[in-house]
Amino acid sequence: MQTYEKYNQALRLSHHGRHGEAIALLNPLIAINHKESIALAGDLNFKIQNYEQAYQLALKTLDYDDNDISANAHVATLLYHGELGYVDKSKAFDYYLKAANLGHVGCLARVGNMLELGDGVEVDLEKARKYYRLAGEKGHIASKYLIATTYFRESKKFKGFYYMFRYLIPVWIAKWRKDHERLLFY
C-alpha cells in the first residue's frame, strides 16, 4: 500500500473512533518521517491519553512545522497540567501563546487567563483583556465575561459591571429563550 493510501486509511479509521488501529497503521509512516502521519499520530495519542508519546510526536511535528496549531496546543496543555510528570507553566505559556497567535480559540482564552492570574508569567491585565477579546470574537463566550474580572481585579467596579452585564445578560437571555422555545414548541 502506498504512503498516501495508508495515511488516508488511518485518517478514516480515526474519524470512526478507531484510534488504536489508526496509530498502528501510521507507525511505519512515522518511521520514514512522513510529517502528516507524525502530526496525526500525535493528535490520536493525545486523544487516547498516551501523553508521553503524544508529547514526543508533537515536538517532532514542530521540528517540521513550528506553526502547527494542534502540536503547539498539545505541548502547552501537557506542560501546563503536568501530564508528563512535571509542570512547566512558563514554557507552557510560550506554546499557548504561539498557538493563540495562530488563532487557536482555547489557547487565546488560556493565555488571557494566565496573564490575568500571573500563572507562569507576570500579571498583565491589559494584555489579558486583549486575548480575552480575541477569544470572544472567535466565539469563546466565557472570555467575554472574563474581561469584566480583569477590571474587578483593578478595582474598576463600574467598568467591571459594564462588561459583566454587556456580555452576561445576553447569554442568560439566549439560554432562557432556548429553554422556553423547547418547552413551548415540543
C-alpha positions as CSV (number, residue, x, y, z in Angstrom):
1,M,0.0,0.0,0.0
2,Q,1.3,3.5,-0.9
3,T,2.2,6.0,1.8
4,Y,-0.7,8.3,1.0
5,E,-3.2,5.4,0.9
6,K,-2.0,4.2,4.4
7,Y,-2.3,7.8,5.7
8,N,-5.8,8.2,4.2
9,Q,-6.9,4.9,5.6
10,A,-5.6,5.9,9.1
11,L,-7.4,9.2,8.8
12,R,-10.7,7.3,8.0
13,L,-10.2,5.0,11.0
14,S,-9.6,8.0,13.3
15,H,-12.8,9.6,12.1
16,H,-14.6,6.4,13.2
17,G,-13.0,6.5,16.6
18,R,-10.7,3.6,15.9
19,H,-7.6,5.4,17.2
20,G,-5.5,2.4,18.1
21,E,-5.9,0.8,14.7
22,A,-5.1,4.2,13.0
23,I,-1.9,4.6,15.1
24,A,-0.8,1.1,14.2
25,L,-1.2,1.9,10.6
26,L,0.7,5.2,11.0
27,N,3.7,3.7,12.8
28,P,5.6,2.6,9.6
29,L,4.9,6.0,8.1
30,I,6.3,7.7,11.3
31,A,9.5,5.6,10.8
32,I,10.0,7.1,7.4
33,N,9.3,10.6,8.8
34,H,6.1,11.2,6.9
35,K,5.2,14.5,8.6
36,E,1.4,14.4,8.2
37,S,1.4,10.9,9.8
38,I,3.5,12.2,12.7
39,A,1.1,15.0,13.3
40,L,-2.0,12.8,13.1
41,A,-0.4,10.1,15.4
42,G,0.4,12.9,17.9
43,D,-3.3,14.0,17.9
44,L,-4.5,10.5,18.3
45,N,-2.1,9.7,21.1
46,F,-3.3,12.8,22.9
47,K,-6.9,11.7,22.5
48,I,-6.3,8.3,24.0
49,Q,-4.3,9.9,26.8
50,N,-0.9,8.3,25.8
51,Y,0.7,11.6,26.8
52,E,4.4,10.8,26.6
53,Q,4.0,9.5,23.0
54,A,1.8,12.5,22.1
55,Y,4.4,14.9,23.5
56,Q,7.3,13.3,21.6
57,L,5.3,13.3,18.3
58,A,4.1,16.9,18.9
59,L,7.7,18.0,19.3
60,K,8.7,16.1,16.2
61,T,5.8,17.8,14.3
62,L,7.1,21.2,15.5
63,D,10.5,20.3,14.1
64,Y,8.9,20.1,10.7
65,D,6.4,22.9,11.1
66,D,6.8,25.4,14.0
67,N,3.3,26.8,13.1
68,D,1.3,23.6,13.7
69,I,-1.5,24.9,15.9
70,S,-2.5,21.5,17.2
71,A,1.0,20.4,18.2
72,N,1.7,23.8,20.0
73,A,-1.6,23.4,21.9
74,H,-0.9,19.8,22.9
75,V,2.6,20.5,24.1
76,A,1.3,23.5,26.1
77,T,-1.5,21.5,27.7
78,L,0.8,18.7,28.7
79,L,3.3,21.0,30.3
80,Y,0.6,23.1,32.0
81,H,-1.3,20.2,33.5
82,G,1.7,18.2,34.4
83,E,0.7,15.1,32.4
84,L,4.4,14.4,31.8
85,G,5.2,14.1,35.5
86,Y,6.3,17.7,35.9
87,V,4.7,21.2,35.4
88,D,6.4,24.0,33.5
89,K,3.9,26.8,33.2
90,S,6.3,29.4,31.8
91,K,7.3,27.0,29.0
92,A,3.6,26.1,28.6
93,F,2.8,29.8,28.2
94,D,5.2,30.1,25.3
95,Y,3.5,27.2,23.5
96,Y,0.0,28.5,24.3
97,L,1.0,32.0,23.1
98,K,2.3,30.5,19.8
99,A,-1.0,28.6,19.2
100,A,-3.0,31.6,20.3
101,N,-1.3,33.8,17.8
102,L,-2.0,31.2,15.1
103,G,-5.7,31.5,16.0
104,H,-6.5,28.6,18.4
105,V,-9.5,29.8,20.4
106,G,-8.9,27.8,23.6
107,C,-5.3,28.9,23.7
108,L,-6.4,32.6,23.3
109,A,-8.6,32.1,26.4
110,R,-5.8,30.3,28.3
111,V,-3.3,33.0,27.5
112,G,-5.7,35.6,28.8
113,N,-6.3,33.6,31.9
114,M,-2.6,33.1,32.6
115,L,-1.9,36.8,32.1
116,E,-4.8,37.7,34.4
117,L,-3.7,35.4,37.2
118,G,0.0,35.6,36.8
119,D,0.1,31.9,36.2
120,G,3.6,31.2,35.0
121,V,4.0,34.8,33.7
122,E,3.8,38.3,35.1
123,V,0.3,39.7,35.6
124,D,-0.6,42.0,32.7
125,L,-4.3,42.8,32.8
126,E,-4.3,44.9,29.6
127,K,-2.8,42.0,27.6
128,A,-5.2,39.6,29.3
129,R,-8.2,41.7,28.1
130,K,-6.7,41.7,24.6
131,Y,-6.6,37.9,24.5
132,Y,-10.0,37.5,26.1
133,R,-11.4,39.9,23.5
134,L,-9.8,37.9,20.6
135,A,-11.1,34.6,22.0
136,G,-14.6,36.2,22.5
137,E,-14.6,37.4,18.9
138,K,-13.9,33.8,17.8
139,G,-16.9,32.6,19.8
140,H,-15.5,31.8,23.3
141,I,-18.3,33.2,25.3
142,A,-16.7,32.8,28.7
143,S,-13.8,35.0,27.6
144,K,-16.2,37.9,27.0
145,Y,-17.3,37.7,30.6
146,L,-13.8,37.3,31.9
147,I,-12.9,40.7,30.6
148,A,-15.1,42.0,33.5
149,T,-13.0,40.1,36.0
150,T,-9.8,41.9,34.9
151,Y,-11.5,45.2,35.7
152,F,-12.7,44.0,39.1
153,R,-9.0,43.0,39.9
154,E,-8.0,46.6,39.3
155,S,-10.9,47.8,41.5
156,K,-12.6,49.4,38.5
157,K,-16.0,48.2,39.5
158,F,-18.1,50.3,37.1
159,K,-16.2,49.0,34.1
160,G,-16.3,45.5,35.5
161,F,-20.1,45.7,35.9
162,Y,-20.4,47.2,32.5
163,Y,-18.6,44.3,30.8
164,M,-20.3,41.8,33.0
165,F,-23.8,43.0,32.0
166,R,-22.8,43.7,28.4
167,Y,-21.8,40.0,27.9
168,L,-23.5,38.0,30.6
169,I,-27.1,39.2,30.3
170,P,-27.4,38.4,26.6
171,V,-26.1,34.9,27.3
172,W,-28.7,34.4,30.0
173,I,-31.5,35.8,27.8
174,A,-30.4,33.5,24.9
175,K,-30.4,30.5,27.2
176,W,-33.8,31.4,28.7
177,R,-35.3,31.8,25.1
178,K,-33.8,28.5,24.0
179,D,-35.2,26.7,27.1
180,H,-38.6,28.3,26.7
181,E,-38.8,27.6,23.0
182,R,-38.1,24.0,23.7
183,L,-40.9,24.0,26.3
184,L,-43.4,25.8,24.0
185,F,-42.8,24.0,20.7
186,Y,-42.2,20.4,21.7
